[in-house]
Structures are given as C-alpha cells and as structure tokens.
Amino acid sequence: MIKINLAREGRAVRGAGAAPAAAAGVPAVSGGANLNNVIIATLAIIGLLAALGYWYWQKRERDERLETIELREAEAKKLESIIAEVEDYQRRKESLQNRIDLINQLKQNQKGPVRIMDQISRDLPDLVWLDNMTINSGRVAIAGRGLNPNAIALFIENVKNDPYFEEPTVGALTQVSQTPPVYSFDMNFAFTYTAKGAPADPATTSTAPTTTTVTATQ
C-alpha cells in the first residue's frame, strides 16, 4: 500500500512556483532603471544641442552686426572724404570767384575814368580846353579856359544835356588874358555809368573810382 503526503507535495509545488516568480521579478526592476537612464541622457543631449544652437545663432547675429558696423564705418569714412573734397572745392570756387569779381571791379574802375573823359571830350566844343579834371566819389570837377564866353556856355550846355551827367554847378567866369582874350571857368557835376532813362546795367553799375586827376600841360 502506497501513502502520499499531499501537504508536503503542496508545499513543494508552491515553493517551486515562487522561485520562478522571484527570478522573473529581478529582470523587471533592472529594465526600468535602464529606461530612466536613457530618457535622462536623451534629454541632456537635446538640451546640449539646443544650447549649442542658441550659442551659434547668437554668434551669427553678433558677427552680422559687427560686419554691418564695419561696412557703415567704411561708408562713413568714404563720405567724410567726399565731403572734405566738396568743401575744399567750394572754398577754391569762392576764392576764384572773389578774384574774378576783384578783377572785374578793377577793370570797371579803370574803364570808368576813360568813359567819363570820352564823354567830356565829345561835349567839349572848339575854342575851349581843360586845364584840370578830377573824378572823385561819383563827381567830376573841371577847371578850364576858353577864347570866348559863348564857347564856354556851349560846353556847359552840352554837359547839362549829356545823358551820363547831372546838372552842373558852374563857378565864376573870369577873363585871364586880354590878347587874345581868354576866359577861365570851373564847374563840377555828378555822373553815372547808366544813361538817364535807360535800365540799369549790372555790368556797368559799380562804385566810382576813388580819385582820378587829369591835368593838362601847356
């Protein structure tokens, strides 16, 4: 007769089932730890890549700004050089224009007395001559002589009617010689470079010469 101890067999069966379960539990715990490590490493790599990308972007922005600043500084220096050249040209132009104006003024001043004397010579009749003529501050002073009062009166009338001369102021008429009879006279009057009633000409309108004196020699 065979006897079987069921209680002992049951314990053995439960013990055999518990051992595999325990053995299976160890790998489960180890696999979870590895997954966490992988996640952490991945996040660290992503953060590092993001930091490197941000640094590279900032560096590129800074380099572009520096390049822009350098270009603008180069353009500014170039413009400063151009401005200096323009200012130098303007100064030379003004200096040249001042010289031209001075030359024209001197020419006009030299032309003035010649023109006045030309007008007076046209107004001067026969039997009258001039001893002295002074041009000063827009006025002409004349001292002369004539062989008769009528010739002197004609000269005064011609000056009065001349479009470039104003009304003359006449001094005393004096006889200075008997044979032949000679009479001395003097007068003064204002003059202009533009004929009376004519429009002003900028080329001939200028200040009168300082002083010009013409003396006739006998």
Residue, then its C-alpha position, 0 to 999 in steps of 0.5 A: m500500500i502506497k501513502i502520499n503526503l499531499a501537504r508536503e507535495g503542496r508545499a513543494v509545488r508552491g515553493a517551486g512556483a515562487a522561485p520562478a516568480a522571484a527570478a522573473g521579478v529581478p529582470a523587471v526592476s533592472g529594465g526600468a532603471n535602464l529606461n530612466n537612464v536613457i530618457i535622462a541622457t536623451l534629454a541632456i543631449i537635446g538640451l546640449l544641442a539646443a544650447l549649442g544652437y542658441w550659442y551659434w545663432q547668437k554668434r551669427e547675429r553678433d558677427e552680422r552686426l559687427e560686419t554691418i558696423e564695419l561696412r557703415e564705418a567704411e561708408a562713413k569714412k568714404l563720405e567724410s572724404i567726399i565731403a572734405e573734397v566738396e568743401d575744399y572745392q567750394r572754398r577754391k570756387e569762392s576764392l576764384q570767384n572773389r578774384i574774378d569779381l576783384i578783377n572785374q571791379l578793377k577793370q570797371n574802375q579803370k574803364g570808368p575814368v576813360r568813359i567819363m573823359d570820352q564823354i567830356s571830350r565829345d561835349l567839349p566844343d572848339l575854342v575851349w580846353l581843360d586845364n584840370m579834371t578830377i573824378n572823385s566819389g561819383r563827381v567830376a570837377i573841371a577847371g578850364r579856359g576858353l577864347n570866348p564866353n559863348a564857347i564856354a556856355l556851349f560846353i556847359e550846355n552840352v554837359k547839362n544835356d549829356p545823358y551820363f551827367e547831372e546838372p552842373t554847378v558852374g563857378a565864376l567866369t573870369q577873363v585871364s588874358q586880354t590878347p587874345p582874350v581868354y576866359s577861365f571857368d570851373m564847374n563840377f557835376a555828378f555822373t553815372y555809368t547808366a544813361k538817364g532813362a535807360p535800365a540799369d546795367p549790372a555790368t556797368t553799375s559799380t562804385a566810382p573810382t576813388t580819385t582820378t586827376v587829369t591835368a593838362t600841360q601847356 
